[in-house]
Amino acid sequence: MSSDTPLLFDKAISQCREIFEKKTYDYGTAWRILRPISITDQIFIKAQRIRSIEDKKENKVGESIENEFVGIVNYCIIALIQLELKESDAMDMDTGNVVELFDQKAEMCKQLMVTKNHDYGEAWRDMRVSTYTDLILMKILRTKQIEDKGGKTLISEGIDANFSDMLNYAIFALIRINHFYK
């Protein structure tokens, strides 16, 4: 594995964390009201918009694809946090605690990325950004299938693994879009 991949992950996740922290300041933890299926749909909307822009080669709204990938990362973190918290847990959470949970989930996804990168030999570096979009959409569809089955699988990874993979694909896209490496 290239020695700079974990550093590139850190650079991209810090961009996402900064926005997450500012939005938490502005909105608090209003996202706590969302059920996991709603978070899946929010990620779907963002990924579908990216794909539409990639296909049409036109962006009428003006928000960049980069911002949508940041949104995907942050919604994946929110999903991972929500899966861990109980409905009875407080809706309004302290910003410091939420950012700490963000950091924990980001680190968990980073370790997953390092492990998979070892086995896949840094294949992400040769992939197109549009492929990350397609992979995220596929993971969303898989997640919806699992959610529709009450979270039960026979052989496949669970919902949390799909959110972690989506986050890592979005991080790879951010690294490529921002030219964090050559």
ABEGO torsion letter per residue (X at the ends): XBAAAAAAAAAAAAAAAAAAAAAAAAAEAAAAABBAAAAAAAAAAAAAAAAAAAAAGBBAAGBBAAAAAAAAAAAAAAAAAAAABBAABBABBBAAAAAAAAAAAAAAAAAAAAAAAAAAGGAAAABBAAAAAAAAAAAAAAAAAAAAAGGBBAABBBAAAAAAAAAAAAAAAAAAAAGABX
